[in-house]
Amino acid sequence: MADCLFCKIANGDIPTEFVYEDDEIVAFKDINPQAPVHILLIPREHIESADDISKENSYLIGRIFEVANKVAKEHNLEQGYRIVNNCKEHGGQTVNHIHFHLLAGRHMLWPPG
């Protein structure tokens, strides 16, 4: 998608320091962190939201969780972390490119806070 913020980041059109990148997935620090560690994980392929996961692209979601595990280990998050995905406007999604928030570095409350 030409006007998608996260597609531009994934393609290198918007400079970002990746904490992880490969041919399918990139991870980078959130510009508005909600925890001491707040990393976004996205597929390079544009998938708008969880509602757009299909048989053809669902393997990317598994890859995101593999990368989250690797990033968590690299950041010494052995005490735990939270992974969050928001779906569409009422679910709190603000960028229409599927992404997962890896949050850590503080005790996570439930309900979220």
FIDRENFI-614233 format. One record per residue: residue in one letter; x negated, y, z of N, C-alpha, C in turn. Coordinates in steps of 0.02 Angstrom, whole numbers, plus 50000, padded with zeros to 5 digits. Example, Ala and Ser with C-alpha at 12.3 -4.5 7.8 and 13.67 -1.06 7.14 Angstrom:
2
A493404971650390493854977550390493404983550390/S493584988850354493164994750357493555000250394/
***
This chain:
113
M499574994150000500005000050000499555006250000/A499655010449952499215016249942499265021250000/D499845021950031499925027050083499905024150154/C499725017850161499715014650227499065016250264/L499125019150323498555021050364498095015050377/F498375009350397497965003650414497655000450352/C497985000650295497674998250233497075002650216/K497135009250226496575013750213495985012250260/I496135010850323495615009050371495285002450350/A495684997450335495424990850317495004991050253/N495194995450207494824996150143494225000750147/G494135004050204493565008450213493685015550188/D494305017150168494465023850144494475028950202/I494625026550262494585030550322494035027550365/P493505031250378492945028450415493145026350486/T492975020250503493125017450569492565012650587/E492385012550650491885007750673492245001350692/F492144996150653492464989850667492094986250723/V492474983150769492164978850818492124971750790/Y492504970550736492484964250700492754965450630/E492454961950582492734962050514492514955950476/D492974953350435492814948150386493244949550325/D493304944750280493674945850219494424946550229/E494674944050287495404944050298495634948450356/I495214949350407495424952650469494924958050488/V495184963650515494754968650545495014970350614/A494554972450658494734974550725494354980950741/F494704985650773494404992150789494734995050850/K494394999650882494655002750944495245007350927/D495755006950970496345011250963496145018450980/I496385023350941496215030350954496595033251014/N497105029651037497495031851095497535026051144/P496975024351175496955018251216497425018451276/Q497735012651288498195011851345497885007651400/A497265005751391496885001751440496145003051427/P495715001451475494995002551463494744999151399/V495014993351383494874990051319495534989851281/H495544992951222496154992951181495924992551108/I495974986551081495744985151013496334983050971/L496364985750910496884983750862496594978550815/L496994973450801496804968150755497314968150698/I497074968550636497534968850579497274964350522/P497744961750482497524958450421497364963750368/R496884962250326496754966850270497354967050223/E497684961350215498284961050173498844964950206/H499204968950166499754972750194500354968150208/I500514967550271501134964250294501464969450337/E502064971450320502374977150354502514975950428/S502824970350446502984969050516503054961550526/A503194959550587503294952450602503874949550561/D504344953750541504894951450499504674949550429/D504064951350410503814950050343503294944450341/I503234940750396502794934850397503144929350357/S502774926350312503054921250269502614914950270/K502854909850237502474903650230501794905050198/E501774909850151501164911350114500654915450155/N500884919450203500404923750239500344922150314/S500714917250338500724915950410500044913650437/Y499624910750394498964908650416498564914650442/L498704920650416498344926650439498484928250512/I499074926550535499244927850605498834923150650/G498764916950629498324912350665497604914850666/R497374917450610496704920250605496614926150653/I497134930350659497094936050705496984933550776/F497324928250796497234925650864496544922450872/E496274919450820495584916850823495104922650834/V495204928050797494774933950803494854937150872/A495474937550897495594940350964495194936551016/N495184929951011494804925851058494054927451053/K493794928050993493084929650982492924936551010/V493344941550996493234948351020493264948551096/A493744944951125493804944751199493174941851230/K492904936751201492284933751228491704938651221/E491664942051164491124946851153491164952851201/H491774954351225491874959951271491924957651344/N491744951251355491734948451423492394949251460/L492934947451426493604948251455493854941751487/E493394938251522493574931851551494104932351606/Q494224938351633494744939151684495434939351652/G495474940251587496104940151552496224946251510/Y496714945751467496904951151422497614950051399/R497894955151368498574954751341498534956151266/I498944952351228499014953651156499734955551144/V499844961151111500514963851100500624965251026/N501214963551001501434965350934502114968650940/N502184974450910502824977950908503114977250838/C503774976050835504094974950770504624980350758/K504504984350708504954989650685505044995250737/E505385000450717505445006550757505705005250828/H506255001650834506545000550901506114995950943/G505674992250912505204987950948504564991550967/G504504997850946503915001750963503375002050910/Q503504999250850503004999350797502965006350767/T502355009250767502275016050741501905016350675/V501555010950657501235010450591501515004250558/N501785005050498502114999550464501624995050427/H501174992250465500694987050443500614982750505/I500764976350501500744972150560500074972850595/H500104973550660499494974150700499624971650770/F499074969550801499104966850869498644970850913/H498884972650972498494976351021498184971351069/L497534971551077497184967751128497024972651184/L497334971651242497264976151299496934972551357/A496454975851390496114972751446495744978051487/G495424975651539495024980151581495384982851640/R496014980951649496404982651708496924977351717/H497224977051775497754972251788498374974251748/M498624969751707499214971151667499844969551707/L500304974051708500924973251746501474970451702/W501984967551733502574965451697503184967551737/P503654971151710503654973451641503044977951627/P502884978451561502284982351542502264989251574/G501694991151594501614997751623500894999851625/
***
